[in-house]
Amino acid sequence: MSATHRLALLGAALWTLQPLYVVTELVVSRHTSADYSLAHSTISDLGNTACRTIRGDVLCSDWHAGMNVAFVWFGLALLLGALLLGLRALPGRAGRASVALWCVSGLGTIGVGLAPVNEDGALHSLVAVPIFVAQPLALLLMGISLRSRSTIVVAGLSFVGVIGFATLLLTDATSYVGAFERLALWPGYLWVAVIALAVSGPNAGRTTSGAARIPA
């Protein structure tokens, strides 16, 4: 097995772990103040290092340290997975653009963990907002690169979240900001794992028509 193959398999493993990010959010959300809601509160508030009040809701996260570590870890895993696997498995210009956007999303997620929203709101917004554009676009371009209709459908679902998120920000009607944030991002965390398994497993190339097999 060549070094290139081993690195690609490492990238696939890192992407395969991404659904655990969603699990982490769900677990941490169980250890928040009563006012916290997956539908109405932002993802960032899971990383609050101290309680803060938003629209009358007192938002505290007892497991904020674990959530911020998770932001950094899963962001790094998303970034490295894109570089180690994506560059080899996603063909064409769309594939390269997808890899670049996954890297933007990964770096932004790392920044979210290093700059909690309650400590530096401006810096946090600077690193967080691009994720909501980069990740759904990366998902769409991945589908184009792989000529995968199912990926494009998932990307479309993700874009519903982006549109909703943007609408809430522009109208200041932020009642369901948490729901739209998760609709924008969660499909990506789940789908990179599907793609990683498709291009690295024994049936690589069958489930995803345009995917390049990992070179041996």
C-alpha positions as CSV (number, residue, x, y, z in Angstrom):
1,M,0.0,0.0,0.0
2,S,1.5,3.3,-1.1
3,A,1.8,6.4,1.2
4,T,-0.7,8.2,-1.1
5,H,-3.2,5.4,-0.5
6,R,-2.7,5.5,3.2
7,L,-3.2,9.2,3.4
8,A,-6.4,9.0,1.3
9,L,-7.7,6.3,3.6
10,L,-6.9,8.6,6.6
11,G,-8.9,11.3,4.9
12,A,-11.8,8.9,4.3
13,A,-11.7,7.9,8.0
14,L,-11.8,11.6,9.0
15,W,-14.8,12.3,6.8
16,T,-16.5,9.1,7.9
17,L,-16.4,10.4,11.5
18,Q,-18.2,13.7,10.6
19,P,-21.8,12.5,11.6
20,L,-20.5,12.2,15.2
21,Y,-20.5,16.0,15.1
22,V,-24.3,16.0,14.9
23,V,-24.4,13.5,17.7
24,T,-22.1,15.8,19.8
25,E,-24.5,18.7,19.3
26,L,-27.4,16.7,20.4
27,V,-25.6,15.4,23.5
28,V,-24.3,18.9,24.5
29,S,-27.8,20.4,24.0
30,R,-29.1,18.1,26.7
31,H,-26.8,19.9,29.2
32,T,-27.9,23.5,28.6
33,S,-30.3,25.9,30.3
34,A,-34.0,25.3,30.0
35,D,-34.3,28.2,27.5
36,Y,-31.9,26.6,25.0
37,S,-33.7,25.1,22.0
38,L,-32.4,23.3,18.9
39,A,-35.0,25.1,16.8
40,H,-34.7,28.6,18.3
41,S,-31.1,28.9,19.6
42,T,-27.9,29.1,17.5
43,I,-25.3,26.3,17.3
44,S,-22.7,28.8,18.6
45,D,-24.6,29.1,21.9
46,L,-23.6,25.5,22.7
47,G,-20.1,26.9,23.1
48,N,-20.9,29.8,25.4
49,T,-18.3,29.9,28.2
50,A,-20.7,31.9,30.3
51,C,-24.4,32.4,30.3
52,R,-25.8,35.2,28.1
53,T,-29.3,36.5,27.5
54,I,-30.7,36.6,24.0
55,R,-34.3,38.0,23.3
56,G,-35.1,37.2,27.0
57,D,-33.7,33.7,26.9
58,V,-31.0,32.8,29.3
59,L,-28.6,30.6,27.4
60,C,-26.0,28.5,29.3
61,S,-24.1,25.5,28.2
62,D,-22.7,23.3,31.0
63,W,-20.6,21.3,28.5
64,H,-19.3,24.3,26.6
65,A,-15.7,23.1,26.9
66,G,-16.5,19.8,25.2
67,M,-18.4,21.6,22.5
68,N,-15.6,24.0,21.7
69,V,-13.1,21.1,21.6
70,A,-15.6,19.4,19.2
71,F,-15.7,22.4,17.0
72,V,-12.0,22.4,16.6
73,W,-11.6,18.7,16.2
74,F,-14.4,18.2,13.7
75,G,-13.3,21.3,11.8
76,L,-9.8,20.0,11.5
77,A,-11.1,16.6,10.5
78,L,-13.3,18.2,7.8
79,L,-10.3,20.2,6.5
80,L,-7.8,17.3,6.5
81,G,-10.4,15.0,4.9
82,A,-10.9,17.5,2.1
83,L,-7.1,17.7,1.5
84,L,-6.3,14.0,1.9
85,L,-9.3,12.5,0.2
86,G,-11.2,15.2,-1.6
87,L,-8.3,16.2,-3.8
88,R,-7.9,12.6,-5.0
89,A,-11.6,11.5,-5.2
90,L,-13.4,14.6,-6.5
91,P,-12.6,15.1,-10.2
92,G,-12.7,18.2,-12.3
93,R,-13.0,21.9,-11.5
94,A,-16.1,21.4,-9.5
95,G,-14.2,18.9,-7.3
96,R,-11.4,21.3,-6.7
97,A,-13.8,24.1,-5.9
98,S,-15.6,21.8,-3.5
99,V,-12.4,20.9,-1.7
100,A,-11.5,24.6,-1.3
101,L,-15.0,25.3,0.2
102,W,-14.8,22.3,2.5
103,C,-11.5,23.8,3.7
104,V,-13.1,27.2,4.3
105,S,-15.9,25.4,6.3
106,G,-13.3,23.4,8.3
107,L,-11.2,26.5,9.1
108,G,-14.3,28.5,10.1
109,T,-15.5,25.7,12.4
110,I,-12.1,25.7,14.1
111,G,-12.4,29.4,14.5
112,V,-15.8,29.0,16.1
113,G,-14.3,26.7,18.8
114,L,-11.4,29.1,19.4
115,A,-13.5,32.3,19.6
116,P,-16.8,31.6,21.5
117,V,-19.6,33.9,20.6
118,N,-20.0,35.3,24.1
119,E,-16.3,36.2,24.4
120,D,-15.8,37.9,21.0
121,G,-18.9,38.3,19.0
122,A,-17.3,40.2,16.1
123,L,-14.5,37.7,15.6
124,H,-16.9,34.8,16.1
125,S,-19.2,36.1,13.4
126,L,-16.3,36.7,11.0
127,V,-15.3,33.0,11.2
128,A,-18.8,31.5,11.5
129,V,-20.9,33.2,8.8
130,P,-18.8,32.0,5.9
131,I,-19.5,28.4,6.9
132,F,-23.2,28.8,6.1
133,V,-22.3,29.7,2.5
134,A,-19.2,27.5,2.0
135,Q,-20.6,24.2,3.2
136,P,-23.8,24.0,1.2
137,L,-21.9,25.2,-1.9
138,A,-19.3,22.6,-1.3
139,L,-22.0,20.0,-1.1
140,L,-23.5,21.1,-4.4
141,L,-20.2,21.2,-6.2
142,M,-19.4,17.7,-4.8
143,G,-22.6,16.5,-6.4
144,I,-21.7,18.1,-9.7
145,S,-18.1,16.6,-9.6
146,L,-19.4,13.1,-8.9
147,R,-22.4,13.5,-11.2
148,S,-24.5,12.3,-8.2
149,R,-28.2,13.2,-8.3
150,S,-28.6,12.2,-4.7
151,T,-25.8,14.6,-3.5
152,I,-27.4,17.5,-5.5
153,V,-30.7,16.7,-3.8
154,V,-29.1,16.8,-0.4
155,A,-27.3,20.1,-1.4
156,G,-30.7,21.5,-2.3
157,L,-32.0,20.7,1.1
158,S,-29.0,22.4,2.6
159,F,-29.7,25.5,0.5
160,V,-33.2,25.7,2.0
161,G,-31.4,26.2,5.3
162,V,-29.1,28.9,3.9
163,I,-32.1,30.8,2.4
164,G,-34.0,30.5,5.7
165,F,-31.0,31.6,7.7
166,A,-30.3,34.6,5.5
167,T,-34.0,35.6,5.6
168,L,-34.0,35.5,9.4
169,L,-30.9,37.6,9.6
170,L,-32.2,40.2,7.1
171,T,-35.7,40.5,8.7
172,D,-34.4,40.1,12.2
173,A,-37.1,37.5,12.7
174,T,-34.7,35.1,14.4
175,S,-37.3,32.8,16.0
176,Y,-36.1,29.7,14.2
177,V,-32.5,30.5,13.6
178,G,-31.3,27.2,15.2
179,A,-33.5,25.2,12.9
180,F,-32.3,26.9,9.8
181,E,-28.6,26.8,10.9
182,R,-28.9,23.0,11.3
183,L,-30.8,22.6,8.1
184,A,-27.9,24.4,6.3
185,L,-25.1,22.4,7.9
186,W,-26.1,19.0,9.1
187,P,-26.7,17.5,5.6
188,G,-23.0,18.2,4.8
189,Y,-21.7,16.4,7.9
190,L,-23.7,13.4,7.1
191,W,-23.1,13.3,3.3
192,V,-19.3,13.6,3.4
193,A,-19.3,10.3,5.3
194,V,-21.5,8.7,2.6
195,I,-19.0,9.9,-0.1
196,A,-16.0,8.8,1.9
197,L,-17.4,5.3,2.2
198,A,-18.5,5.3,-1.4
199,V,-15.0,6.1,-2.8
200,S,-12.9,4.1,-0.3
201,G,-15.0,0.9,0.2
202,P,-14.8,-2.3,-1.8
203,N,-17.6,-1.2,-4.1
204,A,-16.1,2.2,-4.8
205,G,-17.2,3.6,-8.1
206,R,-20.5,1.8,-8.1
207,T,-22.6,3.9,-5.7
208,T,-21.3,7.2,-7.0
209,S,-20.8,7.2,-10.8
210,G,-18.2,9.9,-11.1
211,A,-16.1,9.2,-8.0
212,A,-12.5,8.4,-8.5
213,R,-11.3,5.3,-6.7
214,I,-8.5,5.9,-4.2
215,P,-5.3,5.0,-5.9
216,A,-3.5,2.0,-4.4
